[in-house]
C-alpha cells in the first residue's frame, strides 16, 4: 500500500493508483489513515463525515460508506480496514503512509543529530520533505477533520524544516539555504527559530548587517503583533553577531577579525554590500505556449499606448476560471515585453484562491516588492499607509512591469498599484475586478476556452505533429475530451506522452473509463489539480453563492434560467440573481444569453461532489423544488395557451411549495417559448425522477409536457418522456400513473408510426387499467385515442365503435371539450371512409361546441378538418374558405407550439391550389409549411422542398 495525506489524498496498490471519487469515502479514508493502527470509533467517524450535523441514519450510512470504500480500494487494500467492537481500524506499516513515514524519518534524523552524524540526518530529512506533495487534506471536505488534524500535521512540517535547516547550517550549506530560510520567515514571521537560523546563515555568508536587520525586523513584528520581545536564543545570537563570533550547529566557532575603525566602517560596508540588482522575478514561461493571439495583441496595444497615460500605471486584468491559463498567458507576455521595462519585472503570487491558506496580505506583498529593490529595513515604515507611500515613491521614476497573480479582489490589489505612468500592472484573477479599471489606463481581458484550432496546435506541439496527425478521428475526440481547457489538455497530453506505446484511442479510452469529468484530470499534485483550483474558487464564495453552486450540482439541464435557479436553491429571485452574479464573477458559471447560465462539465462535476456532501434531506429538497417549479410552470403555460388541455389533466399535482416561484407568462407565445427553451431540462429531470426519489413527478410532468409536444411535433421526446414515466409507475405499482403514462405513450407512438402497430399495445393497456380503476373519464380519453388509431389505419368499424363509446362517456361526464374533440376525430376519418354526410355533420357539431366553449384552438383544428372534408368532396371554393379560416386562426393564436398542425394545414391548402391550377399560390403555402417543418427538424421538409423545386420546373 502507498497512501498519502501530505497533499491531495492518494491511495495505491502495487503501484496502481486507486481513484476515490466519493467525497464521503475520501473523508472516511483520511480519518482512518490519520489514526492508522488505532481504533476509530463509529461516533468519531460520524462526527467527521457530517461535521457534527449527522442525519438520523448516520451510523447506518457510515457503515455503507465503509463497505463502499472497501470495494473502491479493492480486495487487498479493503481488507486492511478491520471491523472491531465499536469502530474500525486500518492496518498499515509506517512506510506505507506518508505522514507516518515522515514522522519516522524525522525521529531517525533527530537520533543522527544527537550522534553528530550530519550526513545521515540530511538524507533522512530530505526524504521526509520529499513526501510533502502539497497542502494536506486539500481535497477532503470535512471541516471538523481539518480543524482537528491540520495543526499537528503543520507542526510536524515545521519541526522537520527546523531540523533540516539546522543540519544544512552544520554542513556549511548556509548560502544554499538562504533563499529557503527567507521564504520560511516570510511564511512564518513570528517563528523565532526560523529567524535565528536565517540570522546565522546571513552572518556565516558574510552579511552581518543583514543578519542584524533580520533580528530587528522580527523584534518589531513580535512587539507589534504579540507585545513581547525576542526570546533568549535570539537575543544571545544577536550579541554573538555583534561580537562577530557565531557558534555553528557543528560546534565550529566562526570567529572574525576585530571591527574596523569607525571612520573605515562606511567604506567597508559599501565594499561588502552587493551591487544593486534589477529585479527579474518572472517565473519560467510555460513550455509549448499556444494561441491567445487576440489576448496577446490587446496586451501589446495597451503597452504601446502607455505614453498617452498621464497618471497612474497601465492596468490590465486577465480574468477567467481556474486552470484556464491566465498565469501562463501573463508570464508568456511578460517575458516578451521584458525589454520594455528595463527597471525590473516583478511577480507576486497573491494566493487569492489558495484552497488551504489565506490570501497574501497587502502589507506583506508591499514588503516583498520593496525587498526586491533592496530597500534597507530601517527605511521601511511599520505603518501600512507609510509603507505604501514609500513603495510608490520607489517606483515613481522607474519603468517596471508588475505581475500580480491570483488576486482575490480589488482591495488586495489597489495598494500595490504604482503611481508612475512608466509602470504596467498585469493582474490575474478568477473574478472580475472592475474597480481597478479607470479611464484609458485600464483593460479587462476575459481568458476563455482555447479554440478548437488552438487546442489542436497545442496537441501537435506537445505530442509531435506526426503522432497527432496519425491519430485520425481520435485526435478530434482528444480535443473534445480535453474540454479545450489548457490545464486539462496538458494533463491529457502528459498521460499520452507517458504511455507512448498506447494509441490515442486507447489513451482516450482510459480517461473515459472514469465517469467523473473531474476525476479524469486528477493528478494528485495540488499545483496541477483541477479539483484544488475549484476548491479555491468555491471557498471564496459567499453563503448564497455557495448554496446555489451546490444546488446546481443537482441540476440536470445544460442551461438554467434565473427563475429555475431561484427555485433550485429555494431563494427569492433577487437573491438568486446576486448569487448567479457572484458565480459569474468567479467564472464558475458563464452567461449563455439573456438571463441564461451554463456550467462547464468539469465544474458541474465538482458542484455535484459538493452537493453530495450535504445531508440527503437537503438534496431531496433541491430536487423537489426544481421538479415542482417545472411542473407548476408547465401547468401555467398550458393554462394560458390551451385551457381545455388543463381541464383534461388527470393527475393532481403535489401541493405548492412556498419556496418555489412559478413562472408568470405575458402571453401564449411567451409560454410556447418557455417550453421550447426548457423542454430538454424538463426531460432530463423527468427521466431521473424515480432515481431521485420523486417517481410521481414522472407521469405528472409527462402529462403536462404532452400538451405541448403533441402539437409542436416533438413526438420522439414525448414518447421518451412517457416511457420513463411508465417505468417509474410500474416500479411503484401505481396503476393510475401507469394508465396515464401508457395513454401518453400510445398517443405519441400513433403520431410517430402512423401506419404501424406500436401504439396499439399501450393504448389497449391504458383502457384496461382505466376500466380496472373504474375511471370513466380515463376510459373516454383512451377510446378517443383508439378512435384516432383505428381511423388512421382504415379500421372503420373499430373507429366508429371507439368514437361512439368515447362520446357516450364524455357526454355522461359533461365534458364538452372531450365531446368536441371526438366529433372532430370521427368527422376527419369519415372523410376517408367516403361518408361525407356523417363527416360534415360531426365536424359542424364539433365546430359549434368549440365556438360555444371559446376554445379557439379546437376551432382552428375543426376548420382544417372541414376544409379537408370539402376538399375531398371536390367543393374547392368552400374548402379554400375553410383552409384560410384555419390558417388565419392559427397565425393569430400561435398557441403552445401548434406548429406541426399549421404545417399540415398549409400543405393541404397548397394541394388544393395545385388542384385548381394556381401554382404560385401552391408554392407559397408549401414554402411556409417547409419552413415550419425544418424548424421542427422533421424529414417531411426535404420531400416538400423537392416538390417545390419540381413545381418551379413545371413538373406538377
Buried (B, 14 or more C-beta within 10 A) or exposed (E): BBBBBBBBBBBBBEEEEBBBBBBBBBBBBBBBBBBBEEBBBBEBBBBBBBBEEBBEEBBEBBBEBBEBBBEBBBEEBBEBBEEEEEBBBBEBEBEBBBBBBBBBBBEBBBEBBEEEBBEBBBBBBBBBBEBBBBBBBBBBBBEBBBEBBBEEBEEBBBBBBBBBBBBBBBBEBBEEBBEBBBEBBBEBBEBBBBBBBBBBBBBBEEBBBBBBBBBEBBBEBBEEEEEEEBEEEBEEBBEBBEEBEBEBBBEEEBEEEEEEEEEEEEEEEEEEEEEEEEBEBBBEBBEBBBBBEEBBEBBBEBBEEBEEBEEBBBBBBBBBBBBBBBBBBBBBBBBBBBEBBEBBBBBBBBBBBBBBEEBBBBBBBBBBBBBBBEBEBEEBEEEBEEBBEBBBEBBEEBBBBBBBBBBBBBEBBEBBBBBBBBBBBBBBBBBBBEEBBEEEBBBBBBBBBBBEEBBBBBBBBBBEEEBBEEBEEBBEBBBEBBBBBBBBBBBBBEBBEEEEEBBBBEBBEEBEEBEBBBBBBBBBBBEBBBBBBBBBBBEBBEEBBBBBBBBBBBBBBBBBBBBBBBBBBBBEEEBBBBBBBBBBBBBBBBEBEEEBBBBBEBBBBBBBBBBBBBBEEBBBBBBBBBBBBBBBBBBBBBBBBBBBBBBBBBBEBBEEBEBBBBBEBEEBBBBBBBBBBBBBBBBBBBBBBBEBEBBBBBBBBBBBBBBBBBBBBBBEBBBBBBBBBBBBBBEBEBBBBBBBBBBBBBBBBBBEBEEEEBBBEBBBBBBBBBBEEEBBBBBBBBBBBBBBBBBBBEBBEBBBBBBBBBBBBBBEEEBBBBBBBBBBBBBBBBBBBEBBEBBBBBBBBBBBBBBEBEBBBBBBBBBBBBBBBBBBBEBBEBBBBBBBBBBEBBEEBBBBBBBBBBBBBBBBBBBBBBBEEBBEBBBBBBBBBBEBBBBBEBEBBEEBBEBBEEBEEEEE
